[in-house]
Amino acid sequence: MHQIFAEFWHNFTHNLFKPLLLFFYMGFIIPILKVKLDFPHVIYQGLTIYLLVAIGWKGGEELAHLSPSELGQAGGFMVIGFVTNFIIGCLAYMFLRLGTSLRRVDAATVAGYYGSDSAGTFVTCLGVLATAHIVYAPYMPVMLAVMEIPGCLVALYLVALQRRKGMDALGNMPDEPGYDPKARPPVHLDHGGHGHSSHGPRATAHERAEAEEAALALETVTDEDELEDVRAASKDRIFTPELLHEVFLNPGLYLLFAGIVVGFISGKQGEAVTKADDLLFVNLFQGLLCLFLLEMGMTASRKLMDLRTPAGASWPSASWRRTSSR
């Protein structure tokens, strides 16, 4: 036991000051020192796209070299991962309902997070493992994509079930405070392509992210006449084609799966085909991951500072807030 702890402590201290974590520390102290630096949102989006495709590319390329028996083993682990995350999502919902005072819709949302995984955390772990020269199974990126799905399905099923039982448009059930059967969901009209005033060019990144998330979750509609259609459709069917499309073909999963397929097909053709692309998707991965962690450090620091900020106040300004990608 002592030897295991000593080895853990050695690995912990040995990797504590690797470039990846140093970039995270550097980003973390930026808001504390009130340095007027904001990571451009478009660059952050570009880094996210690159990292997802690069992870998929590397994973697919490694999968191409596995034997049929190893591929079968990988498929078995994927099934186990899918079922495990599905059970975790269900158990999380039961625990939140019994142990907290959260609304049912909020408990379902949190359960969905616990039943899925985090691409940002996965990317960071890959970087740390690569830096520490620790080998991992090549099908892990596929596991990431597969295990992302169950949590979404659990959350969507629970919310749709609550809608059928009479949940109002604001997420309140008949036995919960604030229930209003006549409530209407928020409507954001797009006038001439310029968008609602709250989502215009002066809106913060946090507000824009919330608006985009609500739109993708089908919680907002763009026309007053569509309100009754949305309400009626939600009561008739638990899973709509739009919701299923968002679960299985959301941008993150698509980029990850597409990268895996491209890497797998390319890897089957040999090193001569993949060598040039490896310069971008493999050799540059660590450096671009450092920039991603710089932004993650800034976001983590601001979120911690927000915990100390009274309600209604902002620190240091609204423009500093940004919702980090899972």
VMD Tcl script that draws the C-alpha trace (Angstrom):
set ca {
  {0.00 0.00 0.00}
  {2.83 2.36 0.89}
  {4.51 1.64 -2.45}
  {1.30 2.42 -4.36}
  {0.87 5.71 -2.52}
  {4.52 6.61 -3.07}
  {4.18 5.90 -6.80}
  {1.01 7.99 -6.97}
  {2.66 10.89 -5.16}
  {5.67 10.71 -7.46}
  {3.48 10.78 -10.58}
  {1.38 13.59 -9.13}
  {4.33 15.84 -8.29}
  {6.20 14.88 -11.47}
  {3.30 15.97 -13.70}
  {2.18 18.97 -11.67}
  {4.31 21.38 -13.68}
  {3.97 19.97 -17.16}
  {3.31 22.57 -19.91}
  {-0.37 21.60 -20.13}
  {-1.05 22.38 -16.47}
  {1.17 25.45 -16.53}
  {-1.01 26.90 -19.29}
  {-4.06 26.15 -17.15}
  {-2.46 27.95 -14.18}
  {-1.54 30.87 -16.43}
  {-5.15 31.20 -17.56}
  {-6.46 30.79 -14.02}
  {-4.61 33.84 -12.65}
  {-5.62 36.15 -15.53}
  {-8.98 37.16 -13.95}
  {-7.39 37.28 -10.48}
  {-4.78 39.78 -11.69}
  {-7.53 41.59 -13.67}
  {-5.55 41.34 -16.88}
  {-7.71 42.75 -19.67}
  {-7.56 39.66 -21.83}
  {-10.51 37.79 -23.24}
  {-10.06 34.64 -25.30}
  {-11.78 35.27 -28.67}
  {-14.88 33.10 -28.86}
  {-14.36 32.19 -32.52}
  {-10.84 30.92 -31.76}
  {-12.20 28.89 -28.84}
  {-14.79 27.36 -31.17}
  {-12.09 26.65 -33.73}
  {-9.93 24.93 -31.11}
  {-12.90 22.83 -29.99}
  {-13.57 21.72 -33.58}
  {-9.89 20.91 -34.12}
  {-9.55 18.92 -30.89}
  {-12.67 16.83 -31.54}
  {-11.59 16.02 -35.10}
  {-8.00 15.32 -33.97}
  {-9.17 12.95 -31.23}
  {-11.39 11.14 -33.71}
  {-8.61 11.02 -36.33}
  {-6.08 9.53 -33.92}
  {-8.59 7.03 -32.53}
  {-9.74 5.93 -35.99}
  {-6.16 5.59 -37.19}
  {-5.36 3.35 -34.22}
  {-8.54 1.32 -34.71}
  {-7.44 0.52 -38.25}
  {-4.51 -1.47 -36.87}
  {-6.54 -3.61 -34.46}
  {-7.27 -7.25 -35.16}
  {-10.90 -8.46 -35.50}
  {-10.77 -9.97 -32.00}
  {-9.57 -6.68 -30.53}
  {-12.33 -4.82 -32.36}
  {-14.84 -7.24 -30.86}
  {-13.44 -6.56 -27.40}
  {-13.74 -2.81 -28.04}
  {-17.38 -3.27 -29.08}
  {-18.10 -5.12 -25.82}
  {-16.61 -2.31 -23.75}
  {-18.69 0.22 -25.68}
  {-21.88 -1.66 -24.84}
  {-20.85 -1.79 -21.17}
  {-20.07 1.93 -21.21}
  {-23.42 2.79 -22.79}
  {-25.40 0.71 -20.29}
  {-23.36 1.99 -17.35}
  {-23.94 5.63 -18.21}
  {-27.64 4.95 -18.76}
  {-27.91 3.42 -15.28}
  {-25.91 6.29 -13.76}
  {-28.31 8.81 -15.30}
  {-31.35 6.99 -13.89}
  {-29.78 6.60 -10.44}
  {-28.75 10.26 -10.40}
  {-32.35 11.30 -11.08}
  {-33.66 9.07 -8.27}
  {-31.06 10.41 -5.84}
  {-31.80 14.03 -6.73}
  {-35.54 13.50 -6.37}
  {-35.18 11.81 -2.97}
  {-32.31 13.83 -1.55}
  {-32.86 17.37 -2.85}
  {-35.65 19.89 -3.38}
  {-34.86 20.42 -7.07}
  {-37.74 20.65 -9.51}
  {-38.30 17.50 -11.53}
  {-37.13 19.16 -14.74}
  {-33.95 20.41 -13.05}
  {-33.27 16.96 -11.57}
  {-33.69 15.42 -15.03}
  {-31.27 17.96 -16.51}
  {-28.60 17.31 -13.87}
  {-29.09 13.55 -14.26}
  {-28.43 13.96 -17.97}
  {-25.09 15.57 -17.18}
  {-24.12 12.75 -14.82}
  {-25.18 10.17 -17.39}
  {-22.91 11.57 -20.08}
  {-19.22 12.40 -20.23}
  {-17.15 15.51 -20.80}
  {-15.25 16.05 -24.03}
  {-13.25 18.86 -22.41}
  {-12.13 16.62 -19.54}
  {-11.37 13.79 -21.96}
  {-9.19 16.05 -24.12}
  {-7.28 17.23 -21.06}
  {-6.75 13.66 -19.83}
  {-5.41 12.61 -23.22}
  {-2.92 15.44 -23.09}
  {-1.78 14.52 -19.58}
  {-1.43 10.82 -20.50}
  {0.54 11.68 -23.62}
  {2.83 13.97 -21.63}
  {3.39 11.25 -19.03}
  {3.97 8.67 -21.79}
  {1.13 6.46 -20.51}
  {-0.40 4.21 -23.17}
  {-4.20 3.91 -23.38}
  {-6.52 1.80 -25.53}
  {-6.96 3.25 -29.04}
  {-10.75 2.91 -28.97}
  {-11.19 5.36 -26.09}
  {-12.34 8.20 -28.43}
  {-15.11 5.91 -29.68}
  {-16.06 5.19 -26.07}
  {-16.29 8.94 -25.48}
  {-18.78 9.33 -28.32}
  {-20.85 6.27 -27.39}
  {-21.03 7.16 -23.68}
  {-22.20 10.69 -24.45}
  {-25.54 9.44 -25.77}
  {-27.23 7.70 -22.76}
  {-27.34 10.79 -20.55}
  {-29.04 12.78 -23.30}
  {-31.62 10.03 -23.82}
  {-32.35 9.79 -20.08}
  {-32.82 13.55 -19.72}
  {-35.00 13.83 -22.83}
  {-37.16 10.90 -21.77}
  {-37.71 12.26 -18.25}
  {-38.54 15.76 -19.46}
  {-40.88 14.47 -22.17}
  {-42.59 12.22 -19.60}
  {-43.14 15.22 -17.33}
  {-44.64 17.19 -20.20}
  {-47.15 14.42 -20.73}
  {-48.06 14.64 -17.03}
  {-48.86 18.34 -17.26}
  {-45.61 20.28 -16.86}
  {-46.13 23.93 -17.77}
  {-44.06 25.85 -20.31}
  {-41.70 27.11 -17.59}
  {-40.82 23.64 -16.30}
  {-43.11 23.50 -13.25}
  {-45.24 20.49 -12.40}
  {-48.80 20.85 -10.98}
  {-47.58 20.05 -7.43}
  {-44.61 22.46 -7.60}
  {-44.54 26.16 -6.63}
  {-45.02 28.59 -9.50}
  {-47.08 26.22 -11.63}
  {-49.02 28.13 -14.27}
  {-50.85 26.08 -16.94}
  {-51.26 29.27 -18.99}
  {-47.54 30.10 -18.97}
  {-45.92 30.51 -22.34}
  {-42.36 29.61 -23.28}
  {-39.96 32.46 -24.11}
  {-40.29 33.67 -27.67}
  {-37.30 35.13 -29.50}
  {-38.34 36.61 -32.79}
  {-35.77 37.20 -35.50}
  {-36.46 40.44 -37.29}
  {-34.63 40.67 -40.57}
  {-31.88 38.33 -39.47}
  {-30.64 40.68 -36.75}
  {-32.08 38.63 -33.93}
  {-33.76 39.60 -30.71}
  {-32.40 42.59 -28.86}
  {-31.08 40.37 -26.08}
  {-29.01 38.40 -28.56}
  {-27.63 41.20 -30.66}
  {-24.03 42.25 -31.02}
  {-24.00 43.75 -27.52}
  {-25.14 40.54 -25.82}
  {-22.56 38.74 -23.72}
  {-21.12 35.41 -24.75}
  {-22.94 33.85 -21.77}
  {-26.33 35.19 -22.96}
  {-25.69 34.03 -26.52}
  {-24.68 30.57 -25.30}
  {-27.87 30.30 -23.21}
  {-29.97 31.34 -26.18}
  {-28.28 28.82 -28.48}
  {-28.66 26.06 -25.87}
  {-32.36 26.83 -25.46}
  {-32.89 26.79 -29.21}
  {-31.10 23.45 -29.61}
  {-33.15 22.00 -26.74}
  {-36.35 23.13 -28.51}
  {-37.19 25.31 -25.51}
  {-37.73 28.38 -27.66}
  {-39.70 28.98 -30.81}
  {-39.24 31.65 -33.42}
  {-42.86 32.42 -34.22}
  {-45.85 33.11 -31.98}
  {-48.07 30.86 -34.12}
  {-45.81 27.85 -33.44}
  {-46.38 27.83 -29.67}
  {-49.47 25.64 -29.68}
  {-47.93 23.26 -32.23}
  {-44.85 22.78 -30.03}
  {-46.99 22.22 -26.96}
  {-49.25 19.71 -28.71}
  {-46.35 17.80 -30.25}
  {-44.58 17.49 -26.90}
  {-47.66 15.82 -25.40}
  {-48.25 13.42 -28.27}
  {-44.73 11.99 -28.59}
  {-41.93 11.47 -26.10}
  {-39.13 11.48 -28.67}
  {-39.56 13.74 -31.68}
  {-37.35 13.46 -34.78}
  {-35.87 16.86 -33.95}
  {-34.83 15.73 -30.46}
  {-33.37 12.46 -31.69}
  {-31.49 14.34 -34.41}
  {-30.01 16.62 -31.75}
  {-28.93 13.64 -29.63}
  {-27.28 11.57 -32.34}
  {-26.21 14.29 -34.76}
  {-25.21 17.19 -32.54}
  {-22.06 19.00 -33.72}
  {-19.72 17.49 -31.12}
  {-20.70 13.87 -31.75}
  {-20.70 14.38 -35.51}
  {-17.18 15.81 -35.54}
  {-15.92 13.06 -33.26}
  {-17.52 10.20 -35.20}
  {-16.57 11.75 -38.55}
  {-12.96 12.07 -37.41}
  {-12.98 8.43 -36.31}
  {-14.37 7.25 -39.68}
  {-11.92 9.36 -41.68}
  {-8.98 8.22 -39.53}
  {-10.06 4.58 -39.78}
  {-10.42 4.61 -43.58}
  {-7.18 6.51 -43.99}
  {-5.34 4.25 -41.55}
  {-6.38 1.19 -43.52}
  {-4.51 2.64 -46.52}
  {-1.21 2.80 -44.68}
  {1.26 5.31 -43.28}
  {2.00 6.80 -46.68}
  {-1.56 8.17 -46.77}
  {-1.77 9.40 -43.16}
  {1.77 10.78 -42.73}
  {1.04 14.28 -44.05}
  {-2.20 14.65 -42.03}
  {-0.53 13.37 -38.86}
  {1.56 16.55 -38.90}
  {-1.63 18.50 -38.23}
  {-3.81 16.16 -36.17}
  {-1.10 14.45 -34.08}
  {2.04 16.58 -33.96}
  {0.26 19.88 -33.28}
  {-2.27 18.42 -30.84}
  {-0.30 19.16 -27.67}
  {0.40 22.79 -28.58}
  {-3.20 23.62 -29.47}
  {-4.39 21.77 -26.37}
  {-2.25 24.17 -24.32}
  {-4.23 27.11 -25.76}
  {-7.48 25.29 -24.98}
  {-6.38 24.80 -21.38}
  {-5.43 28.48 -21.17}
  {-9.06 29.34 -21.91}
  {-10.31 26.64 -19.53}
  {-8.21 28.15 -16.76}
  {-9.69 31.57 -17.38}
  {-13.22 30.15 -17.35}
  {-12.63 28.13 -14.17}
  {-11.26 31.16 -12.35}
  {-14.20 33.36 -13.35}
  {-16.72 30.74 -12.34}
  {-15.10 30.47 -8.90}
  {-15.16 34.24 -8.56}
  {-18.84 34.22 -9.52}
  {-19.54 32.03 -6.47}
  {-18.35 34.90 -4.29}
  {-20.29 37.53 -6.23}
  {-23.67 38.63 -4.79}
  {-26.74 37.92 -6.90}
  {-27.34 40.62 -9.46}
  {-23.71 41.77 -9.45}
  {-21.04 40.95 -11.97}
  {-17.29 40.42 -11.74}
  {-15.40 42.06 -13.20}
  {-17.86 42.71 -16.03}
  {-20.54 40.82 -17.88}
  {-18.34 40.50 -20.92}
  {-16.00 38.20 -19.00}
  {-18.55 35.43 -18.59}
  {-18.63 32.47 -20.91}
  {-20.22 29.09 -20.67}
  {-17.53 26.47 -21.17}
  {-18.13 23.58 -23.50}
  {-18.62 20.13 -22.00}
}
mol new
graphics top color blue
foreach p $ca { graphics top sphere $p radius 0.5 }
foreach p [lrange $ca 0 end-1] q [lrange $ca 1 end] { graphics top cylinder $p $q radius 0.2 }
display resetview
